[in-house]
Amino acid sequence: MSAPIATPSARVRLDISAGVWRARRRSRRLLAAGRAGLAGLLVLVPVACSSGSAPPTAASANGPIDVVATTTVFADLAKQVGGAHVQAASLVPRGGDVHTFEPRPGDLKTIARAKLLLMNGLGLDDWLEKTITTASAAGTPLVKLGEGLTDVELLPGEDPGTKNPHLFMDVTYTERYVDEIAAALQRVDPANATDYARGATAYQSRLAALDASVRHKIATIPEANRRIVTFHDAFPYYAREYGITIVGTAVAAPGQDPTAAYTAKLIDEIKASGVKAIFSESQFPTKLVDQLAAETGVKVVANLYDDSIGDPPADTYEGVITWDTDQLVGALH
């Protein structure tokens, strides 16, 4: 049922100079040093890391349990499953960039009160795990949603040997995230296990309807028009599942400026492939995609969402997928 794999052109994606790689490594060393200092502050937060299985912990008998997620997307998934039994918070604020986010000392209190921690893994938000590497092995469960899936065909990531972490942009994969969240909530709060099962079932029914809606809408786009350029590599799972070809990305990774040679090759690809629109997310500046548009005459749509929810109507995961799909359909017809 899935469409053929549609990933950015190897010619475009691989044209990254040694200078950019060296800059990226220097940047990561600096980030690691900063995070090491913060990790010392978090040593008192006991966490048991897991990729879908975690030991039970006692839930609060006084009101909803606290679930802390790395992003607003995962916090929303927890809310939809847990309902009134869950109070979900996100460490990365709405509109923030999960890729470059730096945990703050004030996040200690948020993490400390959590009965369950949710992250994606696969390099998207590994900063959370790094801040708690010195913590005790027993305590609050940490569930890696993306790494907990089995029988999943992972697509390549930005660096050699890595995998793209944005599985949740494929609604069928998010249905499986919901299974993981429901199971984790049942372990930490067994008294309400039945309600979590019901919440997951109801939510998955809505997600199945959302998936069908996306397929129907994308099918209305002429096949020759289903080619796009994105700001960064957040949409390959969406593209693969729903029949979109990603010709290239404006940046190899958020926070990394492309070389002139990289951009020149991407411009050539855009012109040669007949791309009708360049898409970017609302949290990123538009200077680079505006430059691509000026060089190619292709329109820019700069109000998509992926790692963060937005304002209504994109203030839930369902709203994000619906919004993004509607923007693609409107621009590609």
N, C-alpha and C positions, 0 to 999 in steps of 0.2 A: 504493500500500500504506500510505502514511502517513495518519494521521487528520487531520481538518481542524485548521488552526492554532488553538491554544487559548492565548490570551494574556490577561494581566490586564485587567480592565475599564478602558477609557480614563478613565472618570469617576473611578475610584479612583486610577489611576496618575498622572494629570495634576494632581491637587489637591495641589500642593506649593507652599508659600508662598515669596514672594521672600526672606523671611528665611532659610529653609533653604538656598536656592541661594547666598545671600551667605555663609552659614556654611561651606558646602561649598567655595566658592572660596577663602575665607580659609584653611581647613584644607589645601587642596591647595598653596597658596603656601608655607605653613610646611613641608609635607612636601618640596616641591621644593627648598627652601633646605637642608634637612638632607641630602637626597640629593646635592645639588651638592657638599657637603663630602666625602661618601663617594666620589663619583666621582673626586675627585682622588687618593684612595688607590688606586683601581683602574686608574690610567692605565697601569700596567705590564702589564696583562693584555690581550694582543692578541686581538681577536675580530672575525670576519667575520660580519655579520648576514645572515640568509637567511630566506626563507619557504618552505623546502623544498629548496633547492639550496645546496651549499656546496663550496668547494674541498677536495681531499683533504689530510689532515695525517697525519703519521707516528704510528702507534699504538705503544704500548710493547711491546717484545718480552719484557718481564719481568712476566708475569701479566696479569690482566684490565685492560681500559682503563677509565679513569674517565669516567663520564657524570654530569653535574650538571644536575639539573632544578629548576625553580622549586618544584614541588609534589611531594608524595609520590605522587600519582596518576600523574604523568608518569614519575617515577622507577620506579614499579612496571611501567609499560608497557615501559620500557627493559630492566628485568630479565627480563621474560617473553620478550622478543624475543632478547636477547643471551645469556641463560643464564650459563654459567661464564665467558664471554668478557668480561662486563661487571660493573663495580662501580659501582652507581648510588647517588647521594646526592641529597637534596632540601635546598634552601636554607630553605624554609619547613618548620618541624618538624611532625610529626604533630599534628593538632588545631589547628594555627595557621591564621590567617586570611590568605589570599593577598592579599586586597583591601587590607588595611591594613598589611601586613608592611613593616618597615623593614630593609633589608640592614644587617648589622653589619660593622664593620671586620674581625672574625674570619672573615667569609665570603670574604675575599680569598684565603686559602690554599685554600679549597675550589674556588673558581673557577680559581685559577692551575694546579691540577693536572689540570683537566678536558681531555679530548681532544674532548669534544662537550658542548655546552650545549643544553638543551631548555626551551622556554617555550611558552606558548599564544598570546600576543599578543591583539589585539582589546581591549586595555584591562585584561585580567585581571591581568597580571603585568609590565606595561611598566616597572616599577621596575627590573627586571634590565637591560633595554637602556639605561635612563637612567644606570645606574651605570657603563656602559662606553662612553658616547658619545665620550669623549676618547681612546679606545684606537685603536691602529693598525687599519687596514682588513684586514690580513692576520693569519691565525692561527687560533685555535680556532673552529670553526663554531658559529654560534648559529642553531638551527632553530626557527622560529615555527610550531608545529603547527597551530594554528587558522587562521592566515592562509595556510597552504600548500594548503588545500583549494580545489578548483575546482568550479564547478557546485553550489554550496551556497547554499540560501536562508537568509540570515542574518536573524535576528529583531532588533527594535529593542533598543538598550541603555538604560541608565538616564538618560543625558543625550541631548539632541537631537543627531541626526547620528551617534550611536555605535551599535555593534552588540553584541548580547549575546554574550559570549565562551564560554559554557558548552556548546559543541558536544559535548564528550566525554560528556555525560550521555545522549546518544543513542548507543546501542551501535553502530549502523551507521556513525556518523561516527568512532567510536573505531577501527573496523577500518581506516579510512583514515589515522588517526594512526599506526597500526602500520606501514603501508606507508612513511610518511615516516621513521619511526624506523629501520626496517630499511635503507632506502636510505642514510640518513646514516651508520649504522654500517658499511655496506659501503664507503663512501667513506673513512672514517677508519681502517678496519681491513680492507683488501681481502683479506688472507691468510685471513680467516675469513668471507668473503662468503657462501659456500655454507651455512655454519651459520646465519648471520643470516637467509638466505632460508627455511631450514627452520624456524627458530624462529618467524618471522613467520607462515608457513603454518599451523603447528600452533596457534599462539595465535589466529589468526583463525578457525580451525575451532571453538575453544572459545567465541569471542565470538559466532559465528553461532548456536551452541546457546544461549548466554545470551540473545541477542535473541529467539529463539523462545520461550524460557521466560518472559521478561517479557511477551510478547504473550499467551501462554496464561493467565498469572496475572491480568493486567489484565482479560482478557475475562470472568473469573468475577465481576467486580464489576458489580452492576446499573448500567446506563448512567446512570440518574438520580442515582447516588451518586458519579459520577466528577467531582466538583467539589471543589477544595481551595483553601486559602490557605497560602502559604509564608512563611517569615521574610524571605527576600530572593529576588531574581530569578535563581535558579540552575537552575530546572527547566523552562524553556519548551521546550527542544528535546526533553527527555524527554516532556513533556506532549503536544507536537505529534505525536511519532512513535507514542506508545502510547495516545492517545485519552483524555487527561486534560484537563479544563478548569481553568485557574488563575484563580480569581475575583479575587484580589488578593494583594499582598505586605504584610507588616507594616511593612517599612521600604523606602524607595526605594533605599537603598544601605547596605551594612554600615558601621557607624561613624557613621551619620547618624540622629539621633532624629527621628521623624515629628512633625508638628504635631498639635495636638488636632483640628483640622478634618480632616486626612488620616485619622486614626484613627477619627473619628466616621463619616466616609463609608464606610470599610472595614467597620465594624460594621454599617452599614445594608446593605451589599452581602452580607455573610455571612448576615444574617437573611433577606434577600429571595431569595437563591439556593439556600438549603437545604444549604449546606456542612455536611458531617458531621465534618470534622477540620481542624485547623490544624497544619501541619508546620513544624518548625524543625530546624536542624542542631545537632549536639552541641557545637560550639565556641562557640555563641552563648548569651548569658544568656536565661532564659525569662521574665523579668519582663513584657516586652511581650506575648508570646503568651498568657501567663497572664491578663493584663488583658483581652485579646480574648475568651478563653474565659469569663471571669467575666461579661462583658457579653452574651455570646451563648448561653451554655450548650453550646458546641461543645467537644469533647474536643481535647486537645493531645497531639501525638506529637513529642517534642523530641529524638529520637536518630537523625536522618538524617545522611548524609554526602554531600558532593559534591566540594569542592575539596581534601579531605584523606581519606586512608584512616584507619581507626580500629583498634581492638583486634579480635582474632578474634571472629566470622568475617568482619568487614568490613576485614580487613587487606590486601586486594588490591583492584584495580579491580573484578574479577569479584565479589568479596565485597561491595563497596560497592553495586553495582547490585542484586545479589540481596537484600541486606539492606533497601535502600530500598523495593524493590518489595514485599517481604513486609510491611513496615510499612504501606504504603499499602493493600494488600489486606486486612490484618487490621483496619485502622481504618475502611475504607469499606464493608465488607459490612453 
